[in-house]
Amino acid sequence: MQERPWVRHYGPGVDPDPTIPEVSVVDLFAEAVRTHPDRVALDFLGGTLTYAEAWQGIGRAAGALHAIGVRAGDRVAIVMPNCTDHVIAFYAVLRLGAVVVEHNPLYTERELAQQFADHAPVLVIAWDVVAPAAASAARGARVIAVDMTRALPATKRAMLRLPIAKARHARAAMTAPAPGLQRWHDLVDGARPIDDAIPRPAPGDLALLQYTGGTTGVPKGAMLTHRNLVANAVQSRAWVPMLTVGGETFYAVLPMFHAYGLTLCLTTAVLMRASVVLFPKFDPELVLDAMRRRPCTFLPGVPPMYPRLAEAARRRGVDLTSIRVALAGAMALPPEVVTLWEAATGGLLVEGYGMTESSPISVGNPIAPTRRPGSIGVPYPATDVRIVDPDDPSHAVPQGTPGELLVHGPQVFAGYWHRDAETAATLLPGGWLRTGDIVVQDEDGFLHIVDRIKELILVGGFNVYPSEVEQVIAGLPGVAEVAVTGLPDGDHEIVAAAVVPAAGAQLDPEVMRETCRTLLAAYKVPRRIVLVDALPRSVVGKVLRREVRALLS
């Protein structure tokens, strides 16, 4: 391993080279059950399961899935918000040696169909609200509908059935009929637990396909092994040595279908034997209700969440001081947000960096006085970086010179599903991952992002790939050409499109947006559509996205 000047800036007690055990993700949960069986593992709006109870549920679900033919290596799609059954299904699929493929339940039928066609699931486990769309998208694959209200406390389930408008509205937001589809609880409740003779997966086996645009902007499945996921959980645990095994409460306000939320709340939390409080969506009021029921000690999130929570807590008089550590990722963390949050909690808020291909975390600000707001931090334990010429990644640039960030470590993925050319372009010899981000590394090893090679747009912490939005707009009547980019909007980005109308066409941007809403998840729909005479191009005809951005600004 190369010289690592940044290690001296690690927080107290951080092991720079933690041992990565040769176990599977399933083994992590089994060990948590062995050591902390009676600890609350999951809390979903007040409905709880201990680690022992959750393990029993995982065993029954794995037995039920095996009985209907799911086998090692099969892809099983999960299309659910955060809820108890999401966690049970995730670990049950992995227990069989099958491969979880996480999907955003906000996706349209078209978006789901594209990803299903790519990975060919044998089974889709979907939230019943979106299960009919998932069934249409699955094109013959078996679909099982999940009613997540079944995990609520009995009193809350009863309240949802009250014959009043408020209860009907709340119930419709959480569950819906799924005619013609088998129900998850009908399949799992009372099922025979998985036979212990059926082997658990090996560390090197594929565990997860997580769709991402990588550095090219074309969504594709990043292959993450059990070893990758276990490694990033161990690295993340090493990063916060002040947290106590068996004594923490993690809040899953980040969606677990996103790599960031998955790693911290589905694997790292289990490694910590933490209680995980699950939220189907980020709602400050729900979070504050939970703070009074089961106070949070560790909160991973995205920057916009923190001022909203701090303000809501001030308004309601809710104490946030139990939250000792908060992490922010997926977008830049403004210093004023750090100041506001730390004043409200007395804890620390630090920034991290990663990408799906690194499971996802590879860089973090020390959880110590050595942190540097405005920087993304230093390489994680057991992680190396290089800063190279983006046109020749074999050539390192001088310290202090902008270059492309390369990452190396046990969390780096195994490649893209059925995309050898993209894998070769992203995963260099020796296992070095091209991030597509231009950074500067100072003499202490702290990294500062300068620019992105990839054209990825970050909207509220979610990735939007310009090519996907362009494909939809280009298919609209009267569109000759289109270029999509991201525009700054305060601390966030919005999606914007420059559209060239076909000769004689009369286009209405608002009508175009309405059509996009039927084909794209809401966060991908352009907030701005500007009609232009021509797109700026290079001498070889390539659309110049920087100039498109300037045109739309």
C-alpha positions in Angstrom: 0.0 0.0 0.0 1.3 3.4 -0.9 2.3 6.1 1.6 -0.8 7.6 3.2 -0.1 11.0 4.8 -3.8 11.4 5.5 -3.8 8.7 8.2 -2.4 11.1 10.8 -5.6 13.1 10.5 -7.9 10.2 11.3 -10.0 10.6 14.4 -8.9 9.0 17.7 -9.2 5.3 17.7 -9.7 4.8 13.9 -7.9 1.7 12.7 -6.3 2.6 9.3 -6.3 -1.1 8.2 -9.2 -2.9 9.8 -9.4 -6.6 9.2 -12.1 -7.5 6.7 -13.6 -10.8 7.7 -14.1 -13.5 5.0 -17.9 -13.7 5.6 -21.1 -13.0 3.7 -23.6 -10.3 4.5 -25.9 -13.0 5.8 -23.2 -14.1 8.3 -23.2 -10.5 9.7 -26.8 -10.8 10.6 -26.4 -14.3 12.0 -23.6 -13.0 14.3 -25.8 -10.1 15.5 -28.5 -12.6 16.4 -25.9 -14.7 18.3 -24.6 -11.8 20.3 -27.6 -9.6 20.7 -30.8 -11.7 20.1 -33.1 -9.5 22.3 -31.9 -6.1 21.0 -34.5 -4.3 18.9 -33.3 -4.6 15.3 -36.1 -2.9 13.4 -38.6 -0.2 14.4 -41.1 0.7 11.7 -43.4 3.5 12.9 -43.5 1.8 16.3 -43.7 -1.8 15.1 -40.6 -3.6 16.3 -38.7 -6.8 15.8 -35.7 -8.0 17.8 -32.7 -9.5 16.0 -33.9 -13.0 16.9 -37.4 -12.2 15.6 -36.1 -10.7 12.4 -33.9 -13.7 11.8 -36.9 -16.0 12.2 -38.7 -13.9 9.6 -35.7 -14.0 7.3 -35.6 -17.8 7.7 -39.3 -18.2 6.8 -39.1 -15.8 3.9 -36.0 -17.6 2.6 -37.8 -21.0 2.9 -40.8 -19.6 1.1 -38.7 -18.2 -1.7 -36.8 -21.4 -2.1 -40.1 -23.3 -2.2 -41.2 -21.3 -5.3 -37.9 -21.9 -7.1 -35.5 -19.1 -6.2 -32.0 -20.4 -6.4 -28.4 -19.2 -5.9 -27.5 -16.7 -8.6 -31.0 -15.8 -9.5 -31.8 -12.1 -9.6 -34.7 -10.9 -7.4 -35.9 -7.4 -7.8 -37.0 -5.4 -4.7 -39.2 -2.4 -5.4 -40.0 -1.0 -2.0 -39.6 2.0 0.3 -37.9 1.5 3.7 -40.0 -0.8 5.8 -39.7 -4.0 7.8 -40.4 -6.3 4.9 -37.8 -4.6 2.7 -35.1 -5.7 5.3 -36.6 -9.2 5.6 -36.8 -9.7 1.8 -33.2 -8.3 1.3 -31.6 -10.8 3.7 -33.9 -13.7 2.7 -32.8 -13.3 -1.0 -29.2 -13.2 0.1 -29.6 -16.2 2.4 -30.4 -18.3 -0.7 -27.3 -17.1 -2.5 -29.5 -15.2 -4.9 -28.8 -11.6 -6.0 -30.8 -8.6 -4.8 -31.5 -5.9 -7.4 -32.8 -2.7 -5.7 -35.2 -0.4 -7.6 -36.7 2.9 -6.7 -40.4 2.5 -6.1 -40.9 6.0 -7.6 -39.9 4.7 -11.0 -42.4 4.6 -13.8 -43.4 1.4 -15.5 -41.1 2.3 -18.4 -38.1 2.9 -16.1 -38.6 -0.4 -14.3 -39.1 -2.3 -17.6 -35.7 -1.1 -18.9 -33.9 -2.3 -15.8 -35.9 -5.6 -15.6 -35.0 -6.3 -19.2 -31.3 -5.8 -18.4 -31.1 -8.2 -15.4 -34.0 -10.6 -16.1 -35.3 -11.2 -12.6 -37.0 -14.5 -11.7 -39.0 -12.7 -9.1 -40.1 -9.2 -8.2 -41.0 -8.3 -4.6 -42.9 -5.0 -4.8 -44.7 -2.6 -2.6 -48.4 -3.2 -3.4 -48.9 0.5 -4.4 -46.6 0.0 -7.3 -46.9 -3.7 -7.8 -49.4 -3.5 -10.7 -46.9 -1.3 -12.6 -44.0 -3.6 -11.7 -46.1 -6.6 -12.9 -46.6 -4.8 -16.3 -42.9 -4.0 -16.5 -41.8 -7.5 -15.5 -43.1 -9.1 -18.6 -43.8 -12.6 -17.2 -41.7 -12.7 -14.1 -43.5 -13.6 -11.0 -44.5 -10.5 -8.9 -45.4 -10.6 -5.2 -47.1 -7.6 -3.6 -46.1 -6.3 -0.1 -48.5 -4.6 2.2 -46.0 -2.7 4.5 -48.8 -1.8 7.0 -48.7 -5.4 8.2 -45.6 -4.5 10.2 -47.3 -1.6 12.0 -48.4 -1.9 15.6 -52.0 -3.2 15.9 -53.3 0.2 17.1 -51.9 2.0 14.1 -53.3 -0.7 11.7 -56.7 -0.2 13.3 -56.5 3.6 13.0 -55.9 3.2 9.3 -59.2 1.3 8.9 -61.3 4.0 10.5 -64.1 5.3 8.2 -62.8 8.9 8.1 -61.1 10.8 5.4 -57.8 11.3 7.2 -57.5 7.5 7.8 -58.4 6.7 4.2 -55.8 9.2 2.9 -53.1 7.8 5.2 -54.0 4.2 4.2 -54.0 5.0 0.5 -50.5 6.5 0.9 -49.2 3.2 2.4 -51.0 0.3 0.8 -53.3 -0.4 -2.2 -55.1 -3.3 -3.8 -53.0 -5.4 -6.1 -55.6 -7.6 -7.9 -54.3 -10.8 -9.4 -51.0 -10.7 -7.5 -49.9 -13.0 -4.7 -49.4 -11.3 -1.3 -46.1 -11.4 0.4 -47.6 -12.3 3.8 -49.7 -15.1 2.4 -46.5 -16.6 1.0 -44.3 -16.1 4.0 -46.5 -16.3 7.1 -46.3 -19.9 8.4 -43.8 -20.9 5.8 -41.3 -23.6 6.7 -37.9 -22.0 7.6 -35.0 -22.5 5.2 -33.2 -25.8 5.5 -29.8 -25.3 7.2 -28.4 -27.8 4.6 -28.9 -25.1 1.9 -25.5 -23.3 2.0 -25.1 -19.6 2.7 -23.4 -17.5 0.0 -19.6 -17.2 -0.1 -17.8 -13.9 0.4 -16.9 -13.6 -3.3 -20.4 -14.3 -4.5 -22.4 -11.6 -6.2 -24.8 -10.1 -3.6 -26.3 -6.9 -5.2 -26.9 -5.3 -8.5 -27.2 -1.5 -8.0 -28.1 0.6 -11.0 -26.0 3.6 -11.6 -24.8 5.8 -14.5 -21.1 5.4 -13.5 -18.9 7.8 -15.5 -20.8 7.4 -18.8 -24.3 8.4 -17.7 -26.0 5.2 -19.1 -27.7 3.3 -16.3 -26.2 -0.1 -15.7 -25.9 -2.6 -12.9 -22.9 -2.3 -10.7 -22.0 -5.8 -9.4 -21.3 -5.7 -5.6 -20.1 -8.9 -3.9 -20.7 -9.9 -0.3 -17.0 -9.1 0.3 -17.5 -5.6 -1.1 -20.5 -4.9 1.1 -19.0 -6.4 4.2 -15.8 -4.4 3.6 -17.6 -1.1 3.4 -19.5 -1.9 6.5 -16.3 -2.7 8.4 -14.7 0.5 7.1 -17.6 2.6 8.1 -17.7 1.1 11.6 -13.9 1.8 11.9 -14.6 5.4 10.9 -16.8 6.0 14.0 -15.0 4.2 16.9 -16.9 6.4 19.4 -20.1 4.4 18.6 -20.8 1.4 20.8 -21.6 -2.0 19.5 -25.1 -2.9 20.7 -25.8 0.6 22.0 -26.7 2.8 19.0 -29.9 3.7 17.1 -29.6 4.4 13.4 -32.3 6.4 11.6 -32.9 5.1 8.0 -34.2 8.3 6.5 -32.2 7.6 3.4 -33.8 5.1 1.0 -32.3 1.7 1.2 -32.6 1.3 -2.6 -29.8 3.9 -2.7 -26.3 2.6 -2.1 -25.6 5.1 0.6 -28.7 4.2 2.7 -28.2 0.5 2.0 -24.6 0.3 3.3 -25.2 2.4 6.4 -28.7 1.1 7.4 -28.8 -2.5 6.0 -25.2 -3.7 6.6 -23.2 -1.3 8.9 -26.1 -1.0 11.3 -26.2 -4.8 11.6 -22.5 -5.0 12.1 -23.0 -2.5 15.0 -26.0 -4.5 16.3 -27.8 -1.1 16.2 -31.5 -0.6 16.3 -32.6 0.7 12.9 -35.6 3.0 12.8 -37.2 2.8 9.3 -38.9 5.7 7.6 -40.8 5.0 4.3 -39.9 8.6 3.2 -38.1 11.5 4.8 -40.7 13.5 6.8 -39.4 15.7 9.5 -42.6 15.2 11.6 -42.2 11.4 11.5 -38.6 11.7 12.5 -39.4 13.9 15.4 -42.2 11.6 16.5 -39.6 8.8 16.5 -37.1 10.9 18.5 -39.5 10.9 21.4 -40.1 7.1 21.0 -36.6 5.8 20.2 -34.0 8.6 20.2 -31.5 8.6 17.3 -27.7 8.5 18.0 -26.4 8.2 14.4 -28.0 9.9 11.4 -26.8 9.5 7.8 -28.5 11.9 5.4 -28.2 14.4 2.6 -27.5 18.1 3.3 -31.0 19.5 2.8 -32.4 17.2 5.5 -30.5 18.8 8.3 -31.8 22.4 8.3 -35.4 21.1 7.9 -35.0 18.8 10.9 -33.3 21.4 13.0 -36.1 24.0 12.3 -38.9 21.5 12.9 -37.3 20.4 16.2 -37.0 24.0 17.3 -40.6 24.6 16.4 -41.9 21.5 18.2 -39.4 21.7 21.1 -37.9 18.3 20.4 -34.4 17.6 21.8 -31.9 16.4 19.2 -28.9 16.1 21.5 -28.9 12.3 21.4 -27.6 12.5 17.8 -23.8 12.4 18.4 -22.8 11.8 14.8 -24.4 12.7 11.5 -23.0 12.1 8.0 -23.9 13.9 4.8 -23.3 12.6 1.3 -24.5 12.6 -2.3 -24.0 16.4 -2.6 -21.9 19.2 -1.3 -22.3 20.1 2.4 -22.6 23.9 2.9 -20.6 25.1 6.0 -23.6 27.0 7.2 -25.6 23.8 7.4 -22.8 22.3 9.6 -22.9 25.3 11.9 -26.7 25.2 12.2 -26.9 21.4 12.9 -24.1 21.3 15.4 -25.6 24.2 17.3 -28.9 22.3 17.4 -27.5 18.9 18.5 -24.1 19.4 20.1 -22.9 16.6 17.9 -20.8 16.5 14.7 -21.9 16.7 11.1 -19.3 15.6 8.5 -19.2 15.1 4.8 -18.4 11.9 3.0 -17.9 10.9 -0.6 -18.5 7.8 -2.7 -20.2 6.2 -5.6 -22.1 3.0 -6.1 -19.1 1.3 -7.6 -17.3 1.7 -4.3 -20.1 0.2 -2.2 -20.4 3.3 -1.9 -18.1 5.2 0.6 -14.4 5.7 -0.2 -13.6 9.1 1.4 -14.8 10.9 4.5 -14.1 13.8 6.7 -12.6 12.7 10.1 -15.1 12.7 12.9 -12.6 14.7 14.9 -11.3 18.3 15.2 -9.1 17.5 12.2 -12.1 17.6 9.8 -12.1 20.3 7.2 -15.5 21.6 6.1 -15.6 22.3 2.4 -13.4 19.2 1.7 -14.8 15.8 1.1 -12.2 14.5 3.5 -9.5 11.8 3.3 -9.5 8.2 2.0 -11.3 5.7 4.2 -9.5 3.0 6.1 -7.9 0.4 3.9 -8.4 2.7 0.9 -5.9 4.2 -1.4 -6.3 7.0 -4.0 -4.4 8.4 -6.9 -4.9 11.7 -8.7 -4.2 11.2 -12.4 -4.4 12.9 -15.8 -7.9 12.1 -17.0 -6.7 11.7 -20.5 -3.9 9.3 -19.4 -4.9 7.6 -16.1 -1.5 5.8 -16.0 0.1 9.2 -15.3 -0.1 10.8 -11.8 -0.4 14.6 -11.6 1.8 16.6 -9.2 0.4 17.1 -5.7 -1.9 20.1 -5.7 -2.8 19.8 -9.4 -6.3 19.0 -10.4 -6.8 15.4 -11.7 -9.1 12.5 -11.9 -9.6 10.6 -8.6 -8.9 6.9 -8.7 -9.9 4.7 -5.8 -8.5 1.3 -4.7 -9.8 -0.8 -1.8 -11.8 -3.9 -0.8 -15.1 -2.0 -1.4 -14.4 -1.5 -5.2 -17.0 -3.3 -7.3 -16.6 -6.4 -9.5 -17.7 -4.6 -12.7 -20.9 -3.9 -14.6 -23.5 -6.5 -15.3 -23.0 -7.8 -18.9 -21.1 -4.6 -19.9 -17.5 -5.6 -20.4 -16.5 -2.5 -22.4 -17.8 -0.2 -19.7 -16.2 -2.3 -17.0 -12.8 -2.1 -18.8 -13.1 1.7 -19.1 -14.0 2.2 -15.4 -12.0 -0.6 -13.6 -8.3 -0.2 -14.5 -5.6 -2.9 -14.1 -4.9 -3.6 -10.5 -8.5 -2.8 -9.4 -8.3 1.0 -9.6 -11.7 2.6 -10.0 -12.0 5.7 -12.2 -14.5 7.9 -10.4 -14.9 10.5 -13.1 -14.5 13.3 -10.6 -11.7 15.9 -10.8 -10.2 16.7 -7.5 -7.3 18.4 -5.9 -5.4 16.7 -3.0 -3.6 19.0 -0.6 -0.3 18.1 1.2 -2.2 16.5 4.1 -4.2 14.2 1.8 -7.6 16.1 2.0 -9.5 16.0 -1.2 -11.5 18.9 -2.8 -13.8 18.3 -5.7 -13.2 20.7 -8.6 -15.4 19.3 -11.4 -17.1 16.2 -12.7 -16.1 14.4 -15.9 -19.4 12.5 -15.8 -22.5 14.5 -16.6 -24.5 13.1 -13.8 -27.0 15.5 -12.3 -27.7 15.3 -8.5 -31.3 16.1 -7.6 -32.0 15.8 -3.9 -29.3 13.2 -3.5 -30.6 11.1 -6.4 -28.7 10.5 -9.7 -30.3 11.7 -12.9 -28.6 10.7 -16.1 -29.0 13.3 -18.9 -29.1 10.6 -21.6 -32.1 9.0 -20.1 -34.1 12.2 -19.9 -32.9 13.2 -23.4 -34.2 9.9 -24.8 -37.7 10.6 -23.4 -37.8 14.2 -24.7 -36.4 13.2 -28.1 -39.3 10.9 -28.5 -41.9 13.6 -28.1 -43.6 14.9 -31.3 -42.0 18.0 -32.8 -38.6 17.6 -31.1 -35.6 17.7 -33.4 -32.8 17.8 -30.9 -32.4 18.0 -27.1 -29.6 18.4 -24.6 -30.2 17.9 -20.8 -28.0 19.3 -18.1 -28.0 20.3 -14.4 -28.4 23.9 -13.2 -27.5 25.1 -9.7 -30.5 26.1 -7.6 -29.2 27.3 -4.2 -27.5 24.3 -2.7 -29.1 21.9 -5.1 -29.3 21.1 -8.8 -32.3 21.0 -11.1 -32.8 19.3 -14.4 -33.0 21.6 -17.4 -33.4 20.9 -21.1 -32.5 22.8 -24.2 -34.9 21.7 -27.0 -34.6 22.4 -30.7 -38.1 22.2 -32.3 -38.6 20.5 -35.6 -39.3 22.7 -38.6 -42.8 24.1 -38.3 -43.4 22.5 -34.9 -45.1 24.5 -32.1 -43.9 23.2 -28.7 -45.3 24.1 -25.3 -42.7 23.4 -22.5 -45.4 22.8 -19.9 -47.2 20.2 -22.1 -43.8 18.6 -22.6 -43.2 18.5 -18.9 -46.6 16.9 -18.3 -45.8 14.1 -20.8 -42.4 13.6 -19.1 -44.1 13.1 -15.8 -45.9 10.0 -17.2 -42.5 8.5 -18.4 -40.0 9.6 -15.7 -39.8 9.7 -11.9 -40.8 13.1 -10.7 -37.3 14.2 -9.7 -36.0 13.5 -13.3 -38.6 15.7 -15.0 -36.9 19.0 -16.2 -37.8 22.0 -14.1 -36.8 24.2 -17.1 -37.4 23.5 -20.8 -36.0 26.2 -23.0 -36.7 26.3 -26.8 -33.5 27.1 -28.8 -32.6 27.5 -32.5 -29.6 25.1 -32.3 -27.5 23.3 -29.7 -23.9 24.4 -29.2 -21.5 21.8 -30.7 -17.8 21.2 -31.0 -16.0 21.1 -34.4 -16.6 17.4 -34.5 -20.3 17.8 -33.8 -20.3 16.8 -30.1 -22.9 18.7 -28.0 -21.0 21.0 -25.6 -22.9 20.5 -22.3 -21.0 23.3 -20.6 -22.3 25.7 -23.2 -25.7 24.3 -22.9 -25.5 24.9 -19.2 -24.5 28.5 -19.9 -27.3 28.9 -22.4 -29.9 27.8 -19.8 -28.5 29.7 -16.9 
